[in-house]
Amino acid sequence: MSHIRSTTWLRLAVLYFILAVCIDIAMGASGNHMLMPVHAHLNLLGWVSMTLFALIGHSHPAVHEGRVASVQFWSYNIGVPIMLAALALRLNGIEAAEPAIGMASIAIGVGVVLFGWQVLTRTRTIQAAPPTALSAGITQGVLASR
């Protein structure tokens, strides 16, 4: 399951990155940069954070296993699109979107805290791999040349 979840995180990250670039192009072409906060949140919460979730989960599969990991995944992935849509509405003058931003931000925060919990409780120190014949030979060659 952890491999599937890491792949899902990475695919979602790429989708958010594509969306962020599209918004960036639209803002640049129109000269209207009102959605800059949405663009920034797309990049940080979508592209960067989700890529980190994927890479950390790939390196430490236990982070993506269990019920807490499922709650973290869904809390974050329900919160992010709602918060981004509500933020876009709020930036366009719709004050009624403010509570949705708050509630979605709480869901995102829960997802972040749960991810932190998973990382702190389910990761182990990675042991250095023993030197290979190639790396040992390179090291000996460098030392011999001095």
C-alpha positions as CSV (number, residue, x, y, z in Angstrom):
1,M,0.0,0.0,0.0
2,S,2.8,2.4,0.8
3,H,4.2,2.2,-2.8
4,I,0.7,3.0,-4.2
5,R,0.2,5.9,-1.8
6,S,3.7,7.3,-2.7
7,T,2.8,7.1,-6.4
8,T,-0.5,8.7,-5.8
9,W,1.1,11.6,-3.8
10,L,3.6,12.1,-6.7
11,R,0.9,12.1,-9.3
12,L,-1.2,14.6,-7.4
13,A,1.8,16.8,-6.9
14,V,2.4,16.9,-10.7
15,L,-1.2,17.8,-11.3
16,Y,-1.0,20.7,-8.9
17,F,2.3,21.8,-10.5
18,I,0.6,21.8,-13.9
19,L,-2.3,23.8,-12.6
20,A,0.0,26.3,-10.9
21,V,1.9,26.8,-14.1
22,C,-1.3,27.3,-16.0
23,I,-2.5,29.9,-13.5
24,D,1.0,31.6,-13.8
25,I,0.7,31.7,-17.6
26,A,-2.8,33.1,-17.4
27,M,-1.8,35.8,-14.9
28,G,1.2,36.7,-17.0
29,A,-0.8,36.9,-20.2
30,S,-3.6,39.0,-18.7
31,G,-1.5,41.2,-16.5
32,N,-3.9,40.4,-13.6
33,H,-2.0,38.9,-10.7
34,M,-4.9,38.9,-8.2
35,L,-4.6,35.1,-7.9
36,M,-1.0,35.2,-6.8
37,P,-1.8,33.8,-3.4
38,V,-3.7,30.8,-5.0
39,H,-0.7,30.3,-7.3
40,A,1.7,30.3,-4.3
41,H,-0.5,27.9,-2.3
42,L,-0.8,25.6,-5.3
43,N,3.0,25.4,-5.5
44,L,3.6,25.0,-1.8
45,L,0.7,22.8,-0.7
46,G,0.4,20.9,-3.9
47,W,3.6,20.6,-5.8
48,V,6.2,20.9,-3.0
49,S,4.5,19.3,0.0
50,M,3.0,16.5,-1.9
51,T,6.3,15.7,-3.6
52,L,7.9,15.6,-0.2
53,F,5.1,13.3,1.1
54,A,5.8,11.0,-1.8
55,L,9.6,10.9,-1.5
56,I,9.6,10.5,2.3
57,G,7.0,7.8,2.0
58,H,9.0,6.0,-0.7
59,S,12.1,6.2,1.5
60,H,10.2,5.2,4.7
61,P,7.2,3.1,3.6
62,A,5.8,2.7,7.1
63,V,4.9,6.4,7.0
64,H,2.2,5.6,4.4
65,E,0.8,2.6,6.2
66,G,-2.1,2.3,8.6
67,R,-5.2,4.2,9.6
68,V,-3.4,7.4,10.6
69,A,-1.8,7.5,7.1
70,S,-5.2,7.1,5.5
71,V,-6.8,9.9,7.6
72,Q,-3.7,12.1,6.8
73,F,-4.1,11.5,3.1
74,W,-7.8,12.2,2.9
75,S,-7.7,15.2,5.3
76,Y,-5.0,16.9,3.3
77,N,-6.5,16.0,-0.1
78,I,-10.0,17.2,0.9
79,G,-8.7,20.4,2.5
80,V,-6.3,21.6,-0.2
81,P,-8.7,21.9,-3.2
82,I,-11.5,23.4,-1.0
83,M,-9.1,25.9,0.5
84,L,-7.7,26.9,-3.0
85,A,-11.2,27.3,-4.5
86,A,-12.4,29.3,-1.5
87,L,-9.3,31.4,-1.5
88,A,-9.8,32.2,-5.2
89,L,-13.5,33.2,-4.5
90,R,-12.4,35.3,-1.5
91,L,-9.8,37.1,-3.6
92,N,-12.6,37.9,-6.1
93,G,-14.6,39.6,-3.4
94,I,-16.8,36.8,-2.2
95,E,-16.6,37.2,1.6
96,A,-18.8,34.2,2.2
97,A,-15.9,32.0,1.2
98,E,-14.0,32.9,4.4
99,P,-15.4,30.2,6.6
100,A,-14.5,27.5,4.0
101,I,-10.9,28.8,3.9
102,G,-10.8,28.4,7.7
103,M,-12.3,24.9,7.8
104,A,-10.2,23.7,4.9
105,S,-7.1,25.1,6.5
106,I,-7.9,23.1,9.7
107,A,-8.2,19.9,7.6
108,I,-4.8,20.7,5.9
109,G,-3.3,21.4,9.3
110,V,-4.6,18.0,10.6
111,G,-3.0,16.4,7.6
112,V,0.3,18.0,8.2
113,V,0.3,17.2,12.0
114,L,-0.6,13.5,11.2
115,F,2.2,13.3,8.6
116,G,4.6,14.8,11.1
117,W,3.4,12.2,13.7
118,Q,3.9,9.4,11.1
119,V,7.4,10.6,10.3
120,L,8.4,11.0,14.0
121,T,7.1,7.6,15.1
122,R,7.6,5.4,12.0
123,T,11.0,6.2,10.6
124,R,14.2,4.5,11.5
125,T,17.7,5.7,11.0
126,I,19.0,4.7,7.5
127,Q,22.2,2.8,7.8
128,A,24.9,3.7,5.4
129,A,25.4,1.1,2.7
130,P,28.7,-0.8,2.8
131,P,31.2,0.4,0.3
132,T,31.1,-1.2,-3.1
133,A,34.2,-2.5,-4.8
134,L,34.0,0.5,-7.2
135,S,33.8,3.1,-4.4
136,A,36.6,1.3,-2.4
137,G,38.8,1.3,-5.5
138,I,38.2,5.0,-6.1
139,T,39.0,5.9,-2.5
140,Q,42.2,3.8,-2.6
141,G,43.2,5.4,-5.9
142,V,42.6,8.9,-4.5
143,L,44.6,8.2,-1.4
144,A,47.4,6.5,-3.4
145,S,47.8,9.6,-5.6
146,R,48.5,11.9,-2.7
